[in-house]
């Protein structure tokens, strides 16, 4: 029996191995994350003999090439949440934090929890790509908000309120009417220094060229609004560069986000549970793809409570002796990305108030009991996940998909 602990960093890994009774089978050695380095690591582990299990912490993306390479060599690999290693302690009251000490600590955990280790399996290629797209989409959405706020701040100096003149929604390609408008009419003087008739004709040609609907009444409103504005930046080349550059950046970011969104939905539609998730109340095309990306195959969770704990929306337990806390916060030890998506879904329930939906009935019950806002919102997320687990598990089982290893 050989328990191998690997402390993974960005470019290298520290490997150590223990046998029962604390015998050191492999003193800590460092291997780089290169093709040759990973091959040498695999040979060193295989050389320990049979009944060898490798344990490493899930460290973002750093552990993936190591786990995948060892898995290809037929080595038993288990990837654990770092919290398990942290809570296990090191069997010492000394506080030592080095790569060698961490590798030995992980190996000791593997030896102590030998029968509980779950083997690592490569994530399905589509699910892995979908998760990457989901994370990039979330990043680009944050960038879009920042760029939009920046553009509004700049236009308030040259054409205050221009972003409120048009109510057209964002196009599938990422373009929005008011953003395209300020690319051409970037200062209120671009309108005020010409007559209303001249602007109306230019606006009509602009709408035709850009593919927007033209309305003479809208042209009159826009022109009248420009004459009432007070600007703090002059109409010159420097101001034009600031406005047009900010508008172009926002348009490009939105176009990239739209492309990510379409590809994310396309990938999600290839998975058997997509239609089941999409049919759930409060879930749209993008939300369904994000839920599937963050949760993965629900059958890797042994129970629905395991999925709830993975999301971090389960209540903490605080009990000692006769003391039992009546109000405990959510653990929030799971995926923050998943919690954000769940919060958006539950907000839809709260806004639409569908009386025949079990999640809203549960939410309304907790609210009627006088529970605080975040308490009944978290409880509703918990309820939603339990329903999600049951429906998607039934769908995957009916589809005949091979279940992964359970966590």
N, C-alpha and C positions, 0 to 999 in steps of 0.2 A: 504494500500500500504506500503510494507516494503522493503527497499533497504538494502541489506546486503553486506558489503565489507569485503573481506578476504585478509589479507596480508600473503602470503605463504612464508615460509622459508624451510630449509632442513628437519627439524624434527618436526616442530610445525607451527601452524597458529594462527594469531590474528583475531578474528571475532568481527565486530561491525555492528550495524543496525540503520538506520534512517527512520523516517517517514516524510511526507510532513511538511513544515514549520520548519524543523530542529529539530523535536522532536526525542530524542534518544530512540529507541525501545530496543536496547540491548547495554549496555556499553561494551567496549572492553574486550574480554575474550580470554584466550589462551587455545588451544586444541592441544595435541600431535598427531602425525601421527601414531597412533596405532589403532587397531580394536575398542577398547573401546573408545578411544579419538574421532575417526571419528563418532562413533555412538552417542556419547554425543553431538557433534557438530550438527549432523543432527537433533536430537531431539530438541535442542535449537532453531534451525532455523524453524522447523515445528511448534514449540510452539508459534511462532510469529503470526500465523494465515495465512489466505489465501492471495493471491496477494503478494507473496514474491518472490523476485528475488535476486539471489546471483551473485556477480561479483568478479572476481579475475584476477590477471595478469598472463600472460603466462611466467612462470619462469623456463625455461628449462624443466626438468623432475619433478621438485618438485610439481608442481600443479596437475599433472595427477592423483595421488591416491586420492587427495581431490575431484577433479572434478568428477572422476568416482564413488566414494563412494556416494556423494550427488546426482548424477544422478540416481543411483540405488534406492535411497529413494524417487524418484519422484519429486525432488526439481528442480526448474528452475535455471540453471547455465549458466552463460555467461563468457567465457574466452576471455580477451582482450589483445591486444598488449600493453605493458607497456607505449609505446609512447603516447597513448590516455590519460592515467592518468596523465602523466607528463605535456602534453600540456594543460590540463584542468586547472592546477593551483589548489590552495587550498583555494582560497577566502581570503588569508591573505598574507601580505608582509613579515611576519616572516618566517624564514627558520628553520623549525622543521622537524627532520627526526628520527622518532621512529616508532616502529611497531604499536602502538596504533594510532598515528597520520595518518599513511599510511592507516590503516583499515578504519578510519573515512573518509579520503579523497576519497578512492575507493567507499565507501557507498554514499557519496555526488555525485560522478560522476554518479553512478547508478540511483540516484534519478533525476538528471538533464537530463539524457539521457534515460529515462525509455522506451520510444517507439522505440528507435533505437537498443536496445539490441538484440543480436542474441543468440538463445539457443545453448548450447554446446551439441554435439553429439559424441559418442565414435567413433573414427576412425576405419574403417574396419580393421579387424585383419591382413589381408595380407598386406595392405598398411602400417600399423604400423610396422610390422616386416620388410618389405622392406626398410623403412626409417632407421631403426636401422642398418640393414645390409649395407646400402649405407654409413652411417656415419662411421661405423667400417672399411669399405673398403677404404674410403678416408684416415682414420688414418693409416691403414696398408700400404697404398701406400707411404705416407710420411716416414714411418719407413723404407720401402724398399730402398728408395732413400738415406736415411742417412746411412743405413748399407752398401749399395753398394759403396758409396763414401768412407766410412771407409775402406772397403776391398781393393779398388783400391789404396788408400793411403798407406796401408800396403804392398801390393804386389809391389809397386813401389820401395820399399826398398830391396826386395829379388828377384824380377823377373819383372823389369820394362816393361810395355807394354803387359803383358800376357793377359790382358782383351781385347786387340785388335787383338789377334791372331786367335780368333774363331768368326765367324759371325752367328752361329746357334742361332735361336730365342729361347725365353723361352718356355719350355714345358708347357702343360696344368697343370702338377702337380707342377710347380714352379721351376723345375730344369733347370739350364743353363750350357752349356758345359764348359765354361771357369771357372765357379765357382767350378764345380765338378773336373775339371782338377787340380786346385790349392789345392784341398783337398788331392790329391795323390802326385802331383809334386809341393810341396809347396815352393821350393827354386830352383834357377837356377842350383845349384850344384847337385840337384837330377838328372839332365840331363847331365851336363858337366863331371861328374866323371865316366860316363859309355860311351861305344862306341855308334856310331850312329846306328849300327845294333841292338845292345842290346836295345836301347831306342825304336827303331821302333817296335821291337817285343813286348815290354812291353806296348807300346801305342796301338798296335793292340788288345792285350788281354784286355786292359782297355776299349777300345771302345766297344768290344763285351760284356763285363760284364755290362757296363753302358747303352748299347743300342744306341750308337752313330755310325754314319757312319765312316768308316776308310778309310783314303787316305794316301798312302805312301809319296806323295808329301807334304802333310800337316805335316807329321812327320818330314820330312827333313827340312821344313821351321821352325818348332818349335825348333828343335834341333839347327839349325844354329843361330836362334835368341837368344837362351840362351847363346851361347858362346860369343856374342857381348855385353851382359849386364854387367853393373857395379853395384854391390850391396853394401848396407851400413849396412846390418845386417848379422851376421854370421849364418852359418848353424848349429844350435844347438836346443836343446829341447825347450828352451824358445821361440825362433822364431817360431818353429813349432806350439807351443800352440797358439801363437797370430794369426797366419795365419789360421790354421784349425778351431779355435773357431769362428773367424770372418766369415769364409766361411759357417760354419754350421749354424750360426745365420741367415745369409742372406737366405740360402736355406729354413730353417724352416719358416721364415717370408714370403717368397714367396709362400711356400706351403699353409700356412694359408690364404694368400691373394687369391690364386687360388680357395681354397675351398669356401671362401666368395663370390667370383665372380660367381661360378657355382650356389650356392644357391640363390644368388640375382637374377640371370637370371631365375632360376626355379620359384621363387615366382612371378616375373614380368610377366612371360608367362601365369600365371593363371588369370591375369586381362584382361578385354575385350579390352582395348585400346593399349595393347602392340604391336600388329602387325601394328597398325596405326602409332604409334610413331616410331617403328623400320623402317618403310618404308620411313620416312622423310629423306631427303638428309643430309649427315653428321652425322647421328645417327647410332651407332653400337649397339650390344647386351647389352654391359655394360652401354653405354650412355643412351639408352632407359630406362633401369631399374632405373638409377639414376634420370633421368628427372621425371619419374612417381613417384619415391619415394619423391622427394623434392616438387613437385607441388601438388601431391595428385589428388583428383577428381576436375577437372577444373570447374565443375558446382557449386562449393561452392563460386566461384567468380561471382558476378552479371554481370560484363562486362569484356571484354578483357583488358581494361585499368587497371582494378583491379588486374589482374594477372601480368601485366607489373609493376605496383607499388609494388606488393608483391616481385618481383625479384629485385627491386631497379634499374631498367635500364630506368626509365622514367626521362626526363629532369626536373630539378627544375625550378621554376618560380620566377623571381626577378623583381617586378614591383612596383613602388610607384609614384603616381602623373603622371608627364610626363616622368619619367624615366622608360625605359623598357630595361632590359639587353638583349643583342643580343646573348651572349654565356653563357650558364649555365651548370654546371656539373650535372651528374646523381645524383639522390637522394641517392642511395646506402643505403636505409633504410630497404631493404628486406633481403632475405637469401643470405649470401655470398657463401654458397655451391652451390646454384642454379646459381649464376652469374659465378662461376668458370666453371660449366658444359657448360653454354651457350657460354662462351668465347672459350672453346675447340671446340664446334660445329662450331662457326663462323670462327675459324682458319682453319677448313677444307674447308669451302667455299673459303676463301682467298687463300688457297694453290692450290685447284683443279680448281678454276675459272669456275664453270659450268654456261655457258652463258644463259641457258634456265631456271635457277632457280630464282624465284622472290626475294629471300633473297640476292643472289649475285648481281642481277640487281640493287637492292636498295643500296647495299653496294658500288657497282661501281659508281653509280650515285653520292652518297655523296662524294666519293673519287675524282671524276672528278670535283666536285665543289670546291675542295681545302680544304676540311675539314681535321682536324688533325686525326691521326691514331685512337686514343681512341674515338673520336667523331663518326667516321663512323663505328667502330667496335661495339660501344654501340647501335647505330641506327640499325645495322643489328640484334643484339640480340633482340631489341624491335620488329622488323619485324618478326623474327622467332617465338617469343612468341605469337604474334597475329595469325599467321598461325596455330601454335600448338593449341591454344585455339579453333579455329573454327573447325579444323579437329577432335580433340579428343572429343569435346562436341557433334559433330554430331555422332561420333562413339558410345559414351555412350548412347545417346538418342535412336539410332537405336537398341542398344542391350537391351533396356528396363530396364536399371538399375535405381533404385530409387535415385533421386538427394538428396544430403545433404543440410543442411542449408547454405544459402549464406552468405558471409562475406561482 
